[in-house]
């Protein structure tokens, strides 16, 4: 039951148009985005993800905008709680940092500050992961 939903969710995230304005391509993004490390007990830079920004009203799903060490937008991340997947919750019109998506990753996370419950990270890479500095 979970597998068909996850496959569909990844496809929909990848096809969603860019709903974020152009000012998000460099950190910090404009609007009401806030740095995640200022909201919860997480480091300013998370190895493998980067510096994250989110609009608090969109939690827990996000989008989280992820920037590499040079301040370039490298991915849009959604954090989808397992309970919402199991309840077949619908997520409509999720924003995307930019319409260019070169790859999609999805993986389980047991929880962390800000999204404590078990969830999946759905990562839309806007540049090839191998080309970014996330160390």
Secondary structure, 3 states (H helix, E strand, C coil): CHHHHHHHHHHHHHHCCCCCCHHHCECCCCCCCEEHHHHCCCCCCECCCEEEEECHHHCCCCCEEEECCCCEEEEEEEEEEHHHHHCCCCCCCCCCCCCCCCEEEEEEECCECCECCCEEEEEEECCCHHHCCCC
